[in-house]
Amino acid sequence: MRADCLPNASVAIYVNGDALHEHHAESEESKTAACYVEAISGAEFSVVLTVEPGYAYLEEPHVFNVYLDGNKARSIIITPPTTTTESYTSSIDSVRRFEDGFGYYRKFTFAQHETSIHHIPMS
């Protein structure tokens, strides 16, 4: 997925090493991009950010927030490099949780879901 506001940066969802097909979702905010992917019940997945040569770095670091089902899961922070001739890739596959005073990482997993077709009476 590419956002018009960030040329030369892209995000993809991977399951078992393969990128999932994206279904574009319109965004009302100019600094936000969203897409939908076909979920595979119970499958672990990762979110991969790629910044390509020519990316317009500013002086300060950029933060890419990853939201899953509307909840912030993690962030990727990239700092301006000394050169923009190389690609940068970062992958996130888990969210940090705390329980009983201990922190742990829980893998991103698609929830179990059912699909059904219901008869809707026509009026």
N, C-alpha and C positions, 0 to 999 in steps of 0.2 A: 504494500500500500504506500502510495506517495501522497503527500499533502501539497497542494499548490503553493502554500506559504513556505515550504521548506524544500526547494529543489535540491537534488543530490543527496537526499536522505530518504530511506525507506524502511518499512517495518513489515515483517512476515511472521506468520504463525506456522510452526513446524511440529509434526507428529512423526515419530520414527524416522527422522532425518529428511522427511519430505515436506515441502511447503504446501499448505492447504490453499485451495482455490478461494479467492475472496469475492464477496458480493458487496459492491460499493454502497455506502450509506452516506447520504447527504449530511453535511455538518452546518449548523447555523452559526458557529463561531469561526472566525477566520484563522485562528491559531490552533484549531482542533481538527483531527481527522479520525474517522471511524470506519470500520468495515465489519462485515459479518462473515463467519466461516461456518462450514458444516461441522457440527460437533460430532465426535465419535465417543459415545458413552464410555466412560471409564478410562479413556486414553490420556496419557500424560502428554503435555505439550510445552513448548517454549516460545517465547517472543524474542525475535532477533531484529536488532537495529543495525542497519548498515549506513555509514556515512561515506560517500564517495568523493574522490578528488573533485575540487571545485566547490565544495560545500562552503557557504558564506559564513565563516566563523566571525563572531564578534569578539570583543576584548574579554568578556566575562564567560564563564562556563555556561553551557546549555544543559537544561534539565529536560529529559524525556520521561514523562510519567506514564506508567502502564496501569490502565484501569480494566478490571474484569467485572462484568455485570454491574458497572457503575461504581465500584469500590476501588480505591487506589490500592494497588498490590505492591508495586515497587517503583523505583526510579532508576534511570541511567543518567549519570552526570558525565558529560564529556567536556574536556578543557581544550582550548585552542592549541593546536599543535604548532611546532615550529615550521612545519611544511604541510601543504595540502596536496601533496602528490601521491599519498598512499590512502587506501581505504581503511576504515575503522569499523569493526564489527563487535557487537556486544550481545550476549544472550542472557535472558532471564528465564528460569524454569521453576521458580519456587517463591513462596511468600514467607516472611519471617513471622512467627507467632510466639506468644509467651504463655506459659501455663505453669502455675505453681512456682513462679519465680525463675523458671528456666526458659531459655529461648531455643527454638528449633526452626528448621525450614521445612515447609510442607510443599511438596511438588504440585505444580499446576496440573489439575486433572479435570477433564470435562465431566460434568455431573451426569448421572443417569437420567435419561428422559425417555418418554414414550411419545410416539406420534400416532394419532388416530384420526380417522375421518368420520365425522358425525354428520348424519343427515340433517340438513337445515331445511325446514318446510318453506316453500315459496308461497308468498301471499298473493 
